[in-house]
């Protein structure tokens, strides 16, 4: 089997359960940003210990992002074909992120001011992931169905990534204004 199909040479891409759209249309742009976020999480994971809580958490989040991309890559007329937790984001997935944020927040003293990213490499990578997720959230607004949990999931994920970055740094460097 070849990796290339040549079907996209005309500037279109296939959607889950059929249909083709321009590669620069709203849906591929939105799930492309999610794909980028997933890659950044993979980069952060490559810096973590293989047998660590961080590694396991990042693997789970990367899996969730496949679900989210599947939902964004489906035409509204085919939405009924999506499977909760497999190709459709659920409210439970959002709640799980909230629980993880609460759990991690209890492990460190949260900063009370803006922080300067980059205390550690993993923390910096998680902050990059957070910014990509924020972009994906903005792009998903125009694509996600009205009753979708995609946007709330991305919103919580960016909060979780901020929390994870602070957790990994241990101590945050405050902005210049608060250091003087």
Secondary structure as UniProt FT lines:
FT   HELIX           7..10
FT   STRAND          12..14
FT   STRAND          20..22
FT   TURN            23..24
FT   HELIX           26..46
FT   HELIX           53..72
FT   HELIX           76..81
FT   TURN            85..87
FT   HELIX           91..105
FT   TURN            106..107
FT   STRAND          115..116
FT   HELIX           121..140
FT   TURN            141..143
FT   TURN            146..147
FT   HELIX           150..169
FT   STRAND          173..174
FT   HELIX           176..179
//
